[in-house]
Amino acid sequence: MLPAGILFWILLSFRPVAQSKYEHELSLEIKTPTRVSISRPFINSSVSSQKDTAKPGEVNESPLQPHALGIIFPPSLLPLTLCHQTPNQFTNHIRLPNPLYNISMSPQTTFLSETRKFWNPTIFALPYWSKNEYLIITMVLLKDYGYRQNVLCEANICRPKDQKSSGNIDKLCSDNDLDVLGPNGGLRCVTTPIEVNVPPTPAEKCEGPEQGLAEIPGFHDPRIFYSGRGEPLLMVASQSRYACIGLWTIDLRAVYPSLRDIISSSPEWLGPGPLVSYPTLTELTRNPPETRRSYEKNWLMFSPSTSTSYLQYELTSSQRTFAQSIGGGFTTTNMTDPLEQPCLLDATPEQIERNQFLANATWHQATPALKLILCRRVDASCLSKDPDIVFFAAIHRKHKNVWDLPIRYERYFAVWSAILPFNMLAISQHPILFANETTTGWTEQETWDDVPEARMENRGFWAHVTYTTTIAYAWGSEEGDIREKGTGYLDDEVILSVGVDDQDQVYGRVLVSDLLQCLRVCPGRILDSSDG
């Protein structure tokens, strides 16, 4: 989120996020699975002009030939192109049956209620042998301080006694938990939040509208994730040695020593855990230097093996760039396949005429990437056949007003190959909403048109803008190695951290196979004579 957004929301008056807003656990009618057409090119927009030619219960006969795409397309990814429900007729969203839950930074051990406001949460699961389940880092609302402050805690999920457990691992909520989190339970700090002590960095040069950014100490937009070798990493935006704002990384064990103790206490092996690649705050870069920008943000790291990592700088309708990390924050030059066709496309003039906000819509990366083995964890037969592996991450389609401020972030999921040159494979056909999530740009009746219960209640909006900051595999799987923390299976759950109006935070938890439903196959590569 841009700093200008903070000023924007301060000027607005809106309803506070109430506990009751997450009380609705909605059941959606599941439609007969329908195969999605994979004809191309296809404008991946909020308002689709192309119709699915299959009738309910039938399959579109659009045979996918890997050589026609110019890439190796994993056959095991094809089932995820099925659409199991009809999108909202007005907003074009697919609404998951999974609700969003509250996050509280107020631990049960304190008698003082937490009055600060938190936003931009980032979450990952601790190892299964840890006493607590999750680690949260979140930003404190800037207006109460003269600098950007971020805090950290260990946290657990609890559920009410009458609510079905996810895998029978969730703890039961106490009465105090329900008082703090609301009747549906949620994620609550167990340890007292402590400030994340990362040294401030000086800006080399901030010019024009960015001049004010050089004077605000502290980092923002934190993201936590595991590297391919199992290192717990923190990536932050802070003032740059090369320009104005850059991306920096540090091993979380250097920031939070208790994490070192947790990782080194593994029952599976002896030793302190993975080697530390980023013992101190290290700025990540682009190569060559002339490709660097004055304000860098929204990068992600993905690791196809324990010895190699890549930085993906952007994924838009016109550009995709990534490079291999070579140590010390430095990288190779861009390694994107020059023949790869864009998977994300902008709206057509006809679509903009129907929806004016599409004119200012832009794509950008939102979360860390996760490695996915295209099998169910319990499917021994699939696992024995050298299963296909891909990466996926959440991306945003950002809709802006005439002042260039966000009015809506739409949540999509991008999937790309885990094999060089890491070609794009698929993208969500429709933006994804949680069961009790609202979206702006339409009337309340249009937004809840796909939820009969909500229409009967005349349910309104509880937020202006929601945005996804992290995806991570949920706590509970007994990984045999810390290096597996960023790798999962189709029947694993993913936890998503969600920011609300730059002043609040929630989370959702969804099966991978549900999250990646209704994918559209990317166009692939431009075929040349050498491809046959």
N, C-alpha and C positions, 0 to 999 in steps of 0.2 A: 504494500500500500504506500502511495506517495505521501510525504509529509503534508502536502496541501490538503489532503483529505481530512486531516485532523481538524484544521481550521473550519473546513466545510461543515463537519458534523457538530462542532461546537455551536455554530450559528443556527443549526436546526433544532427544533424541539420535537421529540418523539417519545413514544411510550417506553418506559424502562422494560428490560427483559424480565418478565415475571416468572416465578416458578411454575405457574400453571400452564405456561405455553407449551410445555413438553408433555402434558398429561395425556395427549391423544395418541394412542397406539392404533394405527389405522390398518384395516385389512383391505387389500385391493383385490378386485376380481382378476384372476389370472386368465388371460385369453389363450386360445389355442396357439401353440408355437407356429410362427410363420417365417419362412426363409426370406431374408432380406436380399433384394437385388444387388448385385455387385457390379452393375454397369458403371462405366466411368467415362469422362470425369463427372463428379457429383459435387454440387455445392454443399459443403458441410455447414449449413447455416441453421439459425434458429427457426426460420420459416421455410419449410421445404416445399419446393415446387414440383419435385418428382414424386410420383405415386408408386407404391409397391404394387406390382402387377399380379401378385399371387392372391388368391382368395383365401379366407381363413381356413386353416387345416390343410392347405396345399403348400407346395414348395416351388419357389421360382427355379426353373431349370436354367441356371447360369453357371455352367461348369467352370470351375476355377482351374486353369492350367498354369502351374508355376512358371513355365517358360514364357507364357504370354505376358506375365507381369515382369519378366526379366529378373526376378528374385526367387529365392527358395522360400516358399510360403509353407509354414508348418500345417499339415493337414489337421492336426489336433486343435488348431485354433478355429477351424471352421464352425464347430458347434457354438462358439461364442458369437457368431453372426446371427444366431436365432433371436428373434424378438418375442418375448413371452407376454407382452402386454401392449396395449395401444397407448400412444402418448396423449397427453392433454391436447385437446383439439385447438386450444387457443395459444398456449405457451410452448407447445411441442416438447415439453419435458416428459421424461419417464420418472414416475414417482416410486421409490423403493418402499417396501412395507416396514423398513427399519427406521425407528425414530432417532432424533437427536436428543442427547441428554446433557444435563448441566455439568459444569466443572466448578468445583469450589477450591480456592487456594487457602481456605481457613481450616487448619487441622483440628481434629477432635480434641487434641491435648491442650488447646488454648481456650481460655475463657473470654478472650477478646474477639469480637466479630471483625471480620476483614472489611474495611471500608474502601480500600483502594479498588480501582477498576482495572481489569486486565484484558488484553487483546493480543491477537497474533500468537496463539498458543502453538507450540510444537511438541510432539509426544513420540516416544518410542517405548517398546516393551523392554523390561529388564530380563536377564536370563531366567529360565524357569526355576532355578534353585534360589533365586533372590527371595528374601522375606516379603518384599513389596513388588508390585507388578509393573508399574510404569514410572517413567521419568518425564516431568513436564518442565519446559522453559517457556515463559510467557513475558510479554512486555507490560509494564505498568503505564497507565495512561499518562501521557507526557505533560498535560496541563498542570499537574500537581507538583512538578519538579522542574528544575533548571537543566536537567540532562535526561538522556534516555536511560531508563533503568529496567533491567530484566531480572527476574527471580526464578529460582529452581526449587523443585521439591520432588520427593518420591510420593507416589499416589496409588490408590487402589480403587477398583470399581466395586460398587455394592448394588444389590438389588433388593426390592421389597420381598417379604416372605412369600407373598402370593404371586410373584412373577417367576415365570420359567427361566431357569439359568441357561446361559450360553455355554454349553458343554459341561454343565454342572461344576464350574470352577469359580463362579462369582461368589463373593462373600455376601452375607446377609447384612442389610442396612440396620443400624441401630435407630432408635427414635430420633436421636440427635442428628444422625445422617440425613434422615428424611426431612427434618426441620430445615436443614441447610440446603439440601439438594433438590427438595421437592418430592412428591409422592412416587416418582418413577426411579428414584435413586440416581446414581451417576458416578462421576470420577472425583475423588476428594483427596487432597494432600494428606499424607500421613506424617511426614516430617514438616517442620516449620520452614516456610519458604525463605531461602537465603539469596542475597544478591549475587548474580553471576559476575565475578570479578575478572573482566577481560580488559586489558589496558587500552586506553583511547589511542587513536592513530591520527596523525596530522594529515590534512589534505594538501596535495601538491598544488592544485589549482582549481578553484570553483569560480565560474564566471556566469554573468547574466542572472537568470532566475535561480541558479543553484548557489549563489554567493552565500546566502544565509545558512546553507547546510554545513558549511565549514566551521561554523561557530557552535554547533550543537554537539557536545561530547556524548560518547556512548554509542553502542551499536544498535541496529534495528533489524527487523525481519529475520530472526533466528530460525535455523532449520537444524534438527538433529537426525542422525541416521547412522547406520553401520556401514563401514567400508567392506570390500570383498574379503579382507582378512579378519574382519570382526572388530575393527577399531571403532569405538563410539566417537563420532565426529560432530562438531558444532560448526556450522557455516553461518556467517553473519555479514551484514552490510555495514561498512564503516568507512571513514575517510581514507582516500587512496594515496599511496606513494607516487602514483603515476598521473592521476587526474583529480577528480572530485570525490566520488564514491566508488568503492571497489568491494569485492567479495573476499573474505578472509576465512581461514579454517584453523581450528585447534582441536587437539584430542581432548575429549571431555574429562578424561582422567586427570588431566593437568588442572582443570577448572574445578572439578568435584572429586577430591581424593577418595571419598567413600565408594565411588564407582570402581576404582581400582581394586578395592577390597572385595567388592561383590564379584567382579570378573575373575579375580585370582582364587576365589573360593570354590571353583568348579569341582563337582564330584567326578568329572570325566577325565581330567588331566591335572598334572602338577605344573606349577609355574605361574608367572605374573599375568599371562594372557598375551594377546597379540603385541607385536612390536609397535612402537609409537612412531608414526611417520610425521606427525605434526606436533612436536612437544611444546612449541610456542606458537603464538598467533602468526600465521603465514598468509601473505596475500597471494591469491590465485590470479593468473594472468592469461592474456591472449598473446598469440604469436602469429605474425610479427607485430612489433609495438604499434605500428600505425593503424592496426585494426582495433585498438583499445578505444573505449568510449568514455566520455566524461562521467557518466553515471551508469555503473554496471549493476544488474540485479537479476534475480530469478534464474540463476544457473543451477544445474543439477549435476551430480556425480554418479556414474554407474560403473560397476566393476564386473567384467565378464569372468575374471579369475582372481585368485588371491594375490597375484603378482602384477596385475594391470588395472588401471583406473582411467576413466575418461571424463572430461568435462563437456557437457552439452550446454552451449551458451544461449542458444535461442531455438525456438521451434515456432515458426509463424507461417502465414500463407505464402510468403515469398522467400523465406530463408530458413535453413537449418544448418547450424555449424556445431561441430564438436572436435575435440583434439585429445590426444593422449597425454596424461600427466607423466612428467619425466623427473619429478622431485623438486622440492624447494618451492613449490607453487608454480613452476614453469611447465610449459606444455610444448608439444609439437605445433606445427601449423595445422590449419583446418583439414580434417580427414573425411569430410562428407563426400559421399559418392556423387560425382558431378553429373551423373545421368539420372539421379533420383528425382522423380517428379514430386511436386508439393502434394502433401496429403490434406493440408488445411487450405481452404479457399475462401476468399471474401464473398460477400453477398453480391448478387447481380443487381443491376439497376431496377429490375422488376420487383425484386424482394425488398429493396430499399424503399421503393414507392409504397409498398404495403406496410412497411415498418420503418419509420424514419430513423430510429435509433441504430439500425444496422449500418448506417452510413459511417458512424464513428467507431464501429466495433473493431477490436484488435485482439490478436491471440498472444498469450504468453504462458511460459511454464509456471507451475505453481508449487509443486511438491518435490521431495526427493523421489528417486526411482527405486522400485523393488524388482528383484529377480523372481521369475515365476516358472516353475516346472509344470508343464502342461499335462499333469496327471493329478488324480486324487491321491492324497497321502496314503490312503488305505488300499489303493489299487496296486497290489504287488505285481500283477501281470503287466500293467502299463509301465511301472518303474523298471521292470526287467528288460525293457526293449529300447534302451537309450533314448529316453523321452526328449521331446523338443523343449527348448528353454527360450524365454523371451524376457524383455524388461517392460514395465509399464509405469506410468506416472499420471497424476492429475494435471490437467492444463485448464486454463481459464479462457473463456471468451469474454472480454471486458467491454461493456457497453458504456459510453460516456455521454455527458450532456454537452451543451454548447460551451461550457467553461472547462471542458476536458476533465471533469470530475466523474468518478464512477457512479453509475446508477444501478448496475447489475453485473455480477460475475456469474457466468454460466460454467458449470462443472462438466468437463469431458475427460475421457481417459484415452491416452495414446499408448500404443503398443509397438515396440520395435524389436528387431532381431538381436539375439545375443551373440551372433557370429559376424565377424567383419564382412562387409563394411557397415553393419548395424542398420540395415535399411528399415524404414518405416513400414509397418505391416498393416495396422488398423487403427481406427479412431471411433469413438462413440458416435452412433448415428444421431442420438438425441442427447441434450443436456440432462443431467441426473439430479433429482431432488430427493431429499429424505422425506419420510412420511409426514412429518409435522413442520416441514420447512416452507417458508414463503418466498416469493420472488416478486420483484417490482416490474412495472411496465404494462401491467394489465389490471383489470378490476379485481376485487376480492372474489367475486363470483367466478370470473374466468380462471383465476389462479387455482381455486379449489374445485374446478369443474369435474376433475377426475376422482373426487372424494365425496360421495353422496352424503356421508355423515357430516362433513364440514359444511356442505351447502345447507343442510337442515338446521345447523347451529348458527348460520350466518357468520361463520368464522372469518375473522379479519386478518390483518397483517400484524406480526409481532416484531418484524425487523425490516429495515430498508435494504441492507446489503449483507449477504453472507459470502464467505470466500474460504477456500480450502488451503490450509498451510502445510499439512503433513499427511502422508500415508505411511503406515508401518504395520508389520504383522503383529497381530494381537498376542497378548501374553498367554502362555499355557502349554505350547507345544514343547516337548522335550527334545530340543535340538541336541545332537550329539557333539556339536562343536560350536564355539562362539562365532565361527566364520559362517554359520548357517543363519544368523539372525536376520540377514537381509534377503533370505531365500524362502519361498513358500510354495504352496500347492493350491490347486483349484478349490479344495474343500477347506482351506484355511480361512480364518477371519482376518480382515484388515481393519485397523482403527484409523479413523480420519479426524484430524483436529480442524475445527471450523471457527473462524473469527466472525464476530457479529458487530456490524456498525462501528468498527474501530473502538469498541468500548466493552466488549463482552466476548465470551468463549464457550463453545459447546463441542461435543464430539459425537460421532456415529460409529457403528461397528457392523460390518457387512461381510458376507462370504465373497471371496474373490470371484467365483463364478457368477454371482449376482451382480457384482459391481461392473464386471466386464461383459455384460449381456448386450446384445443388439449392436455389435460392432460392424463397421463398414470397412471393407478391404481398401487399402491405399492403392493408388494407381501403379506403383512400382517404378521401374526404370524405363527410360527412353531406350528403345531397342535400336542398336546400330547393326551394321553388316557383320560385325564379329560375333554377334549373338546368334547368328544363324537365322 
